[in-house]
Amino acid sequence: NSGQLMSRKLQRLNLDQKVVDAFARQGITTCKELFERDDDDLMETVDISIATVRKVRKTAAPFVAPKPIDVFALLQTGSQSLPSSCQRLDSILKGGIRCGSLTEIVGPPGCGKTQFSIMLAIQAWRLSKPAIYIDTEGAFSAERLVEMASARFPEQLSQGNVDALTKLTQTLRVWQPKTCQELTARLATLEEELVRAGTGLVIVDSIASLVRKEFDTGSSIERTDYLAGEASKLKAIADRFNIPIVLTNQITTRVDDDAEADGRGAGSVVAALGNTWAHCVNTRLVLEYDAGATHRWLHLAKSPLAPAQTLAYCIDASGVCEVAAELAESGPTIATKSAMAPAYGELEQQHATIPRPGQQ
């Protein structure tokens, strides 16, 4: 996105700090403000030589209009991922939660979205890459974080190991914006925080909470514009820092036209925030559970690396744990027209035909 590239801070361009400070004193702090002025204007305003002006422009140009990367270079560098600790899921995703992209976790209340998110934060900490957890629903629990980490790594994080527990709890940063405006302000400072803390993961739990509160059904255009803007910022940051960004999302019911016409009111349960948002995320994981069932279900609904697949999981003291396919109970088949059965977005037809573990 050219707008995001042009908003890049001069502070982040490896320029001489004295030159950056000179520009900042004149209110020139971004690439956009730099390229809006001609050479003569910059020389006079900032009081620098033409050679310095051209050097700054030359340094900034690749960040504003980066050169394309050929496929051979991509193959050489490879892709990086954050292991989720669920071995089968990591195998399907070629290593785990992909760096440089947006991963969305969708599901109804109580299905384990926050548990999954906390588990990923612990995984990042284990790799010495602390996480930033943006909690918009007040669902984050420090006690659950400690319980989960202690259950996963009892030798390293026993209750008596104060140093390890302190390091875990101090390196995970939790932000709790209460409005869309606060969330936007937080995202505006995210780059600086990533540089300062060496952050390796960003979690937004949830992206839907604030948006659905502040944008009613009559302001769909404004909501779409807001979501597209925030997604663009997050994608640019994920790519620039080569980190995974994980977002949780809620579900909603989409009433089908035919059902609405005949008064039946049936519809499909879909991910919230609409089709525009659905196209913004790179990977979508859908969580589902049935009341009274022993196990829950994770559907890989969208991924550039693998076709749609279904895994069984449960939640215990250590967090989200995979269940072996041969031990999992059969659940109801995922339908596309039932108001109670999840059918998520574009892949609902595929979901309708995916057998669960234990089903033929």
N, C-alpha and C positions, 0 to 999 in steps of 0.2 A: 504494500500500500504506500503510494508516494507521499501521502499526507503524514503517515507515521514516520517515514524515513526523513522527511524534511523537519520534523519536530525533534529530531535527535539533538541532544545537548552537545555544545562545543566542548564541554568538560569531559565528554566521553571519547574524544577524538585523538587522544595522545598528543595534544599540542603543548607547547611550552606554557607553563602555568601563568607566567607573566603576561603572555599574549592573551590567554583566556580571560584573565582579570581585566585587561585593558578593554576588551570587547564588552565584558559584563558591565563595566562602569558606564558604558553608553547604551545599556539595555539590549545588547546583542548577545543572546545566550544560546540560540538554536541555529541549525543549518538554514532554516527558512529565513530568519532575520539576516543571516549572512548573505544569502544569494538574492535577497530583495534589493540590495544596494550595489551600486557600481563601484569600480575600483577607486575612482577619485573621491567619492563620498566617504568610503571607508578610510582612505588615507587621511582626509581632513578631520573626520569625526573622531576616529580612534587615535590619530596622531602616530601613524606607523608608516613605514616605507612601502613602496609598490612591491618590492620583493617579498616583504612579509605578507602582504595581502594575497599575492599569488600563491605563496606557499600554503597559507591557510586554506584557500579555495581548493588547491590541489589535494590537500589532505582530506578535506571534507567531501570532495566529489565522489569517491568510491562508495562512501556510506550512503549518499543520497541516490546514486544510480549504480548499484553494484553490478559487476560483470556477471553474465550467466555462467553457471557451472555445468560442465559437460558430464555425461553419465559415467564416463571412465573415472573421473575425479570422485564422484559420489561412491562408486564401488570401492575405490581405494580407501576412502575415509571410513566407509561403513556407517551404520546407524547405531546410536547408543540408546539404552533403555534403563529404566529403573525396575529391578525385579520386584514383583508384587508379593513374593513368597508363596504364591499359589503355583505350583510347578507346572501343572497342565496348562493353565492360562498363560504363563510365561512362555511355554513352548509354542503355543499357538500364535502368540504375538511376537515371536522371534526374539525373546529376551525380556519382555515385560512392558511396562508403560513407556511408550516411545517418547524420547526427548525431542524437543523442537516442534512439538505439536500439542493440540488440545484433545484431552480425553474426557468424555462425559460419562458420568454414572447416573443412570435414570432408574427411578423406582418409586413405589408408594411409600408412605410413612411406615417406619419400623422394619424395612427390608434389609437394612444394613449399610446404607450409603455412607453415613458418618463413621461407622465402624471400619469400613473399607478405607476411608480417607485417613483416619487416624493410623491405621496399619501402614499405609504408604508413607506417612510422616515418620513413623518409626524406622521403616526401611531406609529412608533417606538419611536419617540420623546415623544409622549403622554404617553407612558409606561416607560418613563425615561430611555430608551435604545437608545442612539444616534446612528445614522447611518453613515457609510462611503459610499460615493457616488463616484464611479470611472467612470468619464465621458470621454469616448474616442472620442466622436463625437462633443463635444462642444454644446450639446443640452440642458444641464442643465440651468435653469433660476432661479436666486435668487428671482427675482420679482414674478415669477409664484409661487414659493414656498410660499412666504408671502401671495399672493392673495388667494391661495388655502387653506392655514392654517387659514387665517382670515375668509374665508367664512364658513369653517367647524366649527370653534370654535370662533364665534364672541365675546362672553363674555370674553373669556380668552385672545384673540389675537386681540383686537380692535386696531385701528391705534394709539390710545393714550397710549396704554399699552407698553411703551418702554421696560420695563424689560422683559416681556414675549417674545416680538419679538426678543430682543437681545439674550435671552437664546436659542430660536429656531435656529437662524441663526448662533450662535457660536458653538452649539453642533454638527451640521451637518458638517462633514468634506468632502470636495470635492477634489478629486485628478483628474488630467487631463493629463494622459500619452499620448504621441504623437506617440510612436512606441511600437512594441512588446517587445523590450528590456526594455523600461521604465516600461511597465506593469509588466513584470517579476520581475523587481527590486522592484516595489511597493508591489507586492504580497509576496516578500521575507521578507518584514518588517511588513506585515499585523498582524501577531500574537502579536508583541510587541505593535502595535497601539491598538489592541483590548483590551489588558490587561490594557494599560495606560488609555484609555478613557471609558472603560466599555461598549464597543460597542455592540448593540443588533441586527444589521442588516448590511449586505454588499450588495451593488448594483453595478453591472458592466453594464454600458449602453454605448456601446454595446460590447459584446464579439466578434462580427463579424467584426466590423469596421476596426480595425487594422490588423486583420488576412487576410482579403480579399484584403487589400491594399498591404501587404508585401509578400504574397505568391501567385504566379501566378498559372495557371492551370498545369504547368509542374512540380510543386514542391509539389504535393499532399502528398507524403510520409512525407516530412519535416513538412508540415502543420498539418497533422494528429498527428505526434509525439508531436508537440508543443501544440496542443489543448488537447491531452491526458494528457500531463504533467501538464498543467495549471488546467485542471479539477480535476486531482488527488490532487493537492495542495488545491484547493478550497473545495473539498469534505472533506479532512482531517481537514481543519480549521472549516468547518461547524459542523462536528461531534465532534471535540475536544471542541469547545466552545458552542455547542448546540444552534447555531443561524441559522436563514435562510439566504441563499445567493441567490440573485435574479439576473438573467442575461437576458438582452434583446438580441434578435437575429433578423437578417434580413431575407428576403425571396429571393429565386432565382427560375428560371424556369428550370425544368428538362425535356429535350426533350426525348420523348419516342422513343424506337428503331424502332417500326413499322412506326411511323409518320415520323421519319427522313429518313427512307428507301424510302418512297413514295413521299418525298418532301413536305409534308404538313406542317412540322415544328411545329405541335401542341405538347403540353406537359403539365406537371403538375407544379403548383406553390408549392414549398416545402420550408421548413426551410433551411436556409443556413448552411454550414459547414459540411454537410455529415452525414452518418449513424453512424460513430464512435462517433461523438459529441452527436448525438441524444441519444445514449445509456448512455452517461455520466450524463445526467440530470435526476432527479427523477420525476419532475412534469413539464408538458408543457402546457402553456396557449396560445392559438392562437387567435389573435385579427384580426377582419375583418370589413371592411366597404364598402359601395357602395356610389359613388358620388351622392349627392342629397337626400340620405336617411336620415330620422330623427334619426334613431337609428343605433347602431353598434352591433357587435356580438362577444361574447367571447366563444370559444370552449375549453372545458377541453379535451385535446387530449391525455394526458398521466398522470396517477396518480396511486400510489399504494393503494389509498383509495377509489376510485370511478370510475365507468365506464364513457365513453365519454359522455359529455352532452354539451348543448348549452344555453347560457344566453344572454339576450339583455342588452345593456348599452348605456349611452350617456355621453358626456363630457360637464361640465358647469364650473362655477367659482370655485366650490368646488372640481373639479377633476372628477374622474370616478364615475358614479352613475348608479346603476342598474335600469332597466326599467321593470315594471310589465309585465308579459307574456301576459296578456289579452289586454294591451295597445300597445304592440309592433307591428310595421308594419311587414308584411311578407316580407322576402327577397328572393333572388333567391336561389334555391336549390344548395347545395354544390356538385359540380361534381368532378370527378377524372381525366377526360381527357381533360378538357377545359383549355386552357392556361391562361384564365382570372379568373377562379374560384379556390380558395385555396384548395389544397389537400395536407395535410402535413404529409410526412413520412409514417411510417408503418400503421397509423390509417386512411389513406385516404379512405379506403373502408368503415370503420365505419362511417366516416363523411358523405359519400354519402347517407347514409340511416337515418341520424339523422334529424328529422323534426325540424325546427326552431319554436320558440314560435309563435303561431298564425297559423301555418301550420298543416295540418292533413295528 
